[in-house]
Each structure stands twice: as structure tokens, then as C-alpha cells.
Amino acid sequence: MEKKFHTITITIYDRDAAFDKVGELLHDYAGDIHLRVGYPVPEKNTAVIFIIVTLTNDELGALSGKLGQINSVKVKSTTLKF
């Protein structure tokens, strides 16, 4: 399968419960991540992480699925068409 560029937006609604799990999972994909930008909102105990990755569609589905299974986490992904 061909690797493509994708954007993934990760919204964490409970930083105390989920932030470490998300960070560990993203660390596993560090070689495929080209950009990672995080915006914490401590007063609301939330955070938004935006990443750009190069993955196959199967790899993207696996990563998105693993992230989505973490409580208090929502994931949106988009494939970039060049």
C-alpha cells in the first residue's frame, strides 16, 4: 500500500485520565509523525493535538482506532490529496 499524508486532530476531554496514554501511543508512531502541535487548556482540563503523518490507510485506521478507544478522546483524520 502507498503511504500518504494525513492530518489527525485529537481532542482530549480529560487530560488527567488520557494525556499519558495518548502520548505513549504517539511515541510509538514517532517515525511517521512530521508535525505535532498541542494546545492545552488547563482550566478546562482539555487539550487538542494536531499531527501530520505519513501512513498507509491501514496504518491510519489502526492509529485512529487505538486513539479512539481511549476514554475521553475524540479523533478526526483527513487524507491530504496532492
CORJOJO-V940108 format. One record per backbone hydrogen bond with DSSP energy under -0.5 kcal/mol. CO is the residue of the C=O (numbers start at 1). NH is the residue of the N-H. Records with the same first field share a line. If there is no record, write none. Layout:
CO->NH + NH
This chain:
4->55
5->80
6->53
7->78
8->10 + 51
9->11 + 76
10->12 + 49
11->13 + 74
12->47
14->17 + 18
15->19
18->22
19->23
20->24
21->25
22->26
23->27
24->28
25->29
26->29
27->30
29->32 + 33
30->33
32->34 + 54
35->52
37->50
39->48
41->44 + 45 + 46
42->45
45->15
46->41
47->12
48->39
49->10
50->37
51->8
52->34 + 35
53->6 + 55
55->4
56->60
57->61
58->62
59->63
60->64
61->65
62->66
63->67
64->68
65->69
67->70
70->73
72->13 + 14
74->11
76->9
78->7
80->82
